[in-house]
Amino acid sequence: MNLETKWLEDFVALANTHSFSASARQRHVTQPAFSRRIRALEQALGVTLVDRTTTPIGLTPEGQLFLVTARNLVDQLNESLSHLRGLSIANEALDIVAAHSLALSFFPPWISRLQKGVGELPTRLNAMNVGEAIHVLREGNCDLMLAYYDPFATMQLDPELFPSFSIAQVKMLPVSLPNVDGSPRFSLEDESIPYLSYTQGAFLGRSVGMLLKNEPLRLRLRTVYETAMAEGLKGMVLQGVGLAWIPDFCIRDELKSKKLVRAGGEGWDIPLEIRLYRCSLVHKPGVERLWRQMMKLPRDFLQG
């Protein structure tokens, strides 16, 4: 098989722009020449990488899988050239994507604890919803993904391609602002309950939805506010607008100081698992080094 490096760079550019004309301009060639190079790559591989029937153009399943390899090869080549030119990248930051609630409340103490076990770890963190994060990981646009594990997801990540570490077992708790006597202002025992909800499609919302699916309680919940972010619901609970289910690590201080209280017993808690994912097709030295070091750490250290 004869592959030219420029074909790989062309393909990565096309995956980024979703446009033959824009990619051709970026690669400083004419559009016909650029199209011929993409065809040459497909012929060399013996598969169709680009779905030319859509606008903007997309990638076939084979193209999505090969994109990770193409990016990896281009990155490794650039990395080697950088070393040859004397440009040290020993301290290159790892790109991590994380669900919003994890980025805001979970990541800082977790990464601090992890660095006590593996040493200094330069990172760049980007917060987004879980669906977007999975898409970014699949396309090789990040090094690691911090996300809730969803055993009921319709599209599971292949554990061979996307190995993971279980790093925390947490819970979502129903909480409310307290009355003067310390009792919840809004309780799951009330007849009519102002409910602060996650938006449709939000991962944490699906978790609450599964709890309430066959529960008569849902008929007593009056949705008065919706957002995709746990921190947004927390802010509204603190304003006394209603009750919500919020991850325990987001409200640890508020529960301790009694600014928030449980709105229901432990039977209403929702267990969650947090995992750190990588793509096995990406061989960035920093990721490989971190993965090896994490494999040596005790399980109870990883999960705090």
BELGISUL-V508039 format. One record per residue. N is the residue number from 1. SS is DSSP state (~ for helix, > for strand, _ for the rest). PHI is phi in degrees with one decimal (* if undefined). Layout:
N SS PHI
N SS PHI
This chain:
1 _ *
2 _ -109.2
3 _ -116.8
4 _ -99.1
5 ~ -56.2
6 ~ -63.4
7 ~ -65.7
8 ~ -63.3
9 ~ -65.2
10 ~ -60.6
11 ~ -63.6
12 ~ -62.0
13 ~ -61.6
14 ~ -64.4
15 ~ -64.2
16 ~ -78.3
17 ~ -94.7
18 _ 58.1
19 _ -149.4
20 ~ -65.5
21 ~ -68.2
22 ~ -66.0
23 ~ -66.5
24 ~ -61.3
25 ~ -63.1
26 ~ -63.1
27 _ -94.0
28 _ 60.2
29 _ -136.1
30 _ -72.2
31 ~ -63.7
32 ~ -59.5
33 ~ -66.4
34 ~ -64.6
35 ~ -60.4
36 ~ -63.7
37 ~ -68.5
38 ~ -66.3
39 ~ -61.5
40 ~ -63.3
41 ~ -64.7
42 ~ -62.2
43 ~ -66.0
44 ~ -64.5
45 ~ -85.4
46 _ 79.1
47 _ -139.5
48 _ -89.2
49 _ -96.8
50 > -114.8
51 > -89.7
52 _ -86.6
53 _ -89.8
54 _ -106.6
55 _ -133.4
56 _ -66.3
57 _ -65.6
58 > -126.1
59 > -108.5
60 _ -73.6
61 ~ -54.5
62 ~ -66.0
63 ~ -66.4
64 ~ -63.3
65 ~ -68.4
66 ~ -69.8
67 ~ -58.7
68 ~ -61.7
69 ~ -64.6
70 ~ -60.7
71 ~ -62.0
72 ~ -63.2
73 ~ -64.6
74 ~ -63.5
75 ~ -63.8
76 ~ -64.6
77 ~ -64.3
78 ~ -63.7
79 ~ -64.0
80 ~ -63.6
81 ~ -64.3
82 ~ -63.5
83 ~ -63.6
84 ~ -61.5
85 _ -87.9
86 _ 79.4
87 _ -98.4
88 _ -74.0
89 _ -121.7
90 _ -59.6
91 _ -103.4
92 _ -62.2
93 _ -72.5
94 > -88.4
95 > -88.5
96 > -119.2
97 > -107.8
98 > -149.1
99 _ -58.7
100 ~ -53.6
101 ~ -63.4
102 ~ -70.4
103 ~ -65.1
104 ~ -81.0
105 ~ -111.7
106 ~ -93.9
107 ~ -58.9
108 ~ -55.3
109 ~ -69.5
110 ~ -67.6
111 ~ -66.6
112 ~ -64.6
113 ~ -68.1
114 ~ -61.3
115 ~ -65.7
116 ~ -69.4
117 ~ -97.5
118 ~ -117.1
119 _ 94.6
120 _ -56.3
121 _ -139.1
122 _ -63.2
123 > -139.0
124 > -123.5
125 > -111.9
126 > -127.3
127 > -91.3
128 _ -162.3
129 _ -72.8
130 ~ -61.8
131 ~ -61.2
132 ~ -64.0
133 ~ -61.1
134 ~ -63.5
135 ~ -61.8
136 ~ -63.0
137 ~ -65.4
138 ~ -60.6
139 _ -89.4
140 _ 73.9
141 _ -93.3
142 _ -147.3
143 _ -91.8
144 > -142.8
145 > -128.3
146 > -105.3
147 > -152.5
148 > -73.4
149 _ -85.1
150 _ -116.6
151 _ -68.4
152 _ -106.0
153 _ -63.8
154 _ -72.5
155 _ -114.9
156 _ -78.9
157 _ -77.6
158 _ -63.4
159 _ -63.1
160 _ -73.8
161 _ -82.8
162 _ -129.2
163 _ -64.6
164 > -145.9
165 > -113.2
166 > -80.0
167 > -116.2
168 > -165.9
169 > -115.0
170 > -127.0
171 > -137.3
172 > -100.4
173 > -117.4
174 > -78.3
175 > -134.3
176 > -147.4
177 > -67.4
178 > -86.3
179 _ -77.0
180 _ -59.7
181 _ -82.7
182 _ 92.1
183 _ -76.9
184 > -68.0
185 _ -62.7
186 _ -124.1
187 _ -122.8
188 _ -69.2
189 _ -89.7
190 _ -68.1
191 _ -76.2
192 _ -132.9
193 > -121.5
194 > -67.5
195 > -112.4
196 > -98.9
197 > -113.7
198 > -77.9
199 _ -68.1
200 _ -60.4
201 _ 95.6
202 _ -66.3
203 ~ -57.8
204 ~ -64.8
205 ~ -65.3
206 ~ -64.8
207 ~ -64.7
208 ~ -66.1
209 ~ -59.6
210 ~ -66.7
211 ~ -64.7
212 ~ -92.6
213 _ -50.0
214 _ -115.0
215 _ -105.9
216 ~ -55.9
217 ~ -54.6
218 ~ -59.2
219 ~ -73.1
220 ~ -95.6
221 > -89.8
222 > -106.2
223 > -68.8
224 > -114.3
225 > -163.2
226 > -136.4
227 > -157.8
228 _ -83.5
229 _ -107.5
230 ~ -61.9
231 ~ -64.3
232 ~ -65.9
233 ~ -66.0
234 ~ -57.7
235 ~ -61.0
236 ~ -72.2
237 ~ -62.2
238 ~ -65.5
239 _ -86.0
240 _ 77.6
241 _ -80.4
242 _ 176.6
243 > -112.9
244 > -154.7
245 > -92.2
246 > -133.6
247 > -55.4
248 ~ -61.4
249 ~ -71.1
250 ~ -80.0
251 _ -126.5
252 ~ -57.3
253 ~ -66.5
254 ~ -66.6
255 ~ -68.2
256 ~ -65.4
257 _ -87.6
258 _ 68.6
259 _ -71.7
260 > -129.6
261 > -135.4
262 > -63.5
263 _ -100.9
264 _ -165.2
265 _ -71.6
266 ~ -63.2
267 ~ -64.9
268 ~ -96.0
269 _ -72.0
270 > -118.0
271 > -72.2
272 > -134.8
273 > -118.1
274 > -110.7
275 > -128.5
276 > -107.3
277 > -112.4
278 _ -140.5
279 _ -104.2
280 _ -69.5
281 _ -81.8
282 _ -94.9
283 _ -118.1
284 _ -64.1
285 ~ -52.4
286 ~ -62.8
287 ~ -69.5
288 ~ -59.7
289 ~ -64.7
290 ~ -62.8
291 ~ -61.8
292 ~ -62.9
293 ~ -67.8
294 ~ -66.8
295 ~ -65.3
296 ~ -88.3
297 _ -79.7
298 _ -61.2
299 ~ -59.0
300 ~ -69.7
301 ~ -72.2
302 ~ -62.6
303 _ -95.7
304 _ 61.8
